[in-house]
Amino acid sequence: MTAENIARAIEQLRELLGDRLSTGSSVRELHSHDEAYTPAVLPDAVAFPENTAEVSAIMKICSAQRCPVVAYGVGTSLEGHVVPVNGGLTLDTSRMNRVLTVFDSDMNAVVQPGVTRTQLNEELRATGLMFTVDPGADATMGGMAATRASGTNTVRYGTMRENVLALEVVLADGRIIRTGSRARKSASGYDLTHLFIGSEGTLGIITELTVRLVGQPDTISAATCAFPSVKDAVDSVIMAIQMGIPMARIELLDEMQMKGMNIYNPDMLMPEKPHLFLEFHGTEAGVAEQVDMFNSVAQEFGASEFKHASRTEDRNRLWKARHNAFYAGKALRQGAEGVVTDCCVPISVLSDCIDRARELIDQSGLLAPIVGHVGDGNFHLLILVEPGNEEEMQRAATLSSAINRTALEFGGTVTGEHGIGSGKRKYMSQEHGDAYELMATLKSSMDPLDILNPGKVVSVTAA
């Protein structure tokens, strides 16, 4: 990967793409970072392909010149996934943004990688179907598959892993392959679809996805309730899940996060206690039953302020506040930057892990509100630091590292949904042991020149 190689690749790419290859400073700056705390790095150029054939041609050129290639959706990732640490080419999929086919009867759709989740659901509105994975940000489908995204609906509908049936992928050498099919199941060969889901652009460039759809529920109701402690909130969820109450969303916000919510949303003041935000889907009678059943469970664990909302505008207001939790957390310390991290543990030990996390937060001397997808055992810290304060940033890094190692001690993982990128690669060997070496072997066999998003997920030596 030399400057001369990259320059030759850019020259050939300009012949292929014309003005859809940019070396302008503003475009390169836009593609130099995501929403993580990792330092920005400028790509040498940004390509805007419009179809799979162009992606294939781009990869053939870059492979021949050993030019690094980083796929880019909208840049909402949180662990430096799209930062081009070795320069080279950023491949922006924003022009590959068509919903190709919706198969109503089969309840699936074929989309290009630049389609965003809200765009897909807008196009599905008249069909009575919906795509369920909701990571909060309006991310692209390609990016969501590449990072194995999940979010607030996961407890009922699953992650991207459960909601992608098939892929079209361009490999490092430009070959185009298809994995999976529109059939609901298959026992045919290796499961290559799920090999690429969560690979963060290190094994291939996703150029088409076939995704599962579900029917839009007849009735939706949301609810909130406060608890004396995080443990009480989590224990109520465990009991509700064991009882088979099919909740669509179960979100935990600790008392520090609720304080920030009240500052950021002064029109919806709530007690500064641990809260659950919930949503129920089904028929009118079914949802009413779910709400009543969960309310009864919650009361056993000291819940108060139980409120539910069926009107669309009330539900949207509630979930808008939840999706803005990042900004609400930042409201706790004006002008602060937020270092975001996540981990995931078995739900049976979630409250113990959060208690340990809060001890570590107190020891750090930093503010760090907690939000969690409690039905999955996944929780997030927003560590607040003063911009430019290197001592605080170091304390934040130390705290984040301690949280990750705590999650492993509790039998969990260092990331439930944010992914590895470059930010969490140092924990991979501890989490996966010898399996991590197998990941490197797979990477080396599929991308021997290490040009696909180098420096992410695994460490390999290029051939």
Secondary structure, 3 states (H helix, E strand, C coil): CCHHHHHHHHHHHHHHHHHHEECCHHHHHHCCCCCCCCCCCCCCEEECCCCHHHHHHHHHHHHHHCCCEEEECCCCCCCCCCCCCCCCEEEECCCCCCEEEEECCCCEEEECCCCEHHHHHHHHHHHCEECCCCCCCCCEHHHHHHCCCCCCCHHHHCCHHHHEEEEEEECCCCCEEEEECCCCCCCCCCCHHHHHCCCCCCCCEEEEEEEECEECCCEEEEEEEECCCHHHHHHHHHHHHHCCCCEEEEEEECHHHHHHHHHHCHHHCCCCCCEEEEEEEECHHHHHHHHHHHHHHHHHCCCEEEEEECCHHHHHHHHHHHHCHHHHHHCCCCCCEEEEEEEECCHHHHHHHHHHHHHHHHHHCCECCEEEEHHHCEEEEEEEECCCCHHHHHHHHHHHHHHHHHHHHCCCECCCCCCCCCCCHHHHHHHHCHHHHHHHHHHHHHCCCCCECCCCCCCCCCC
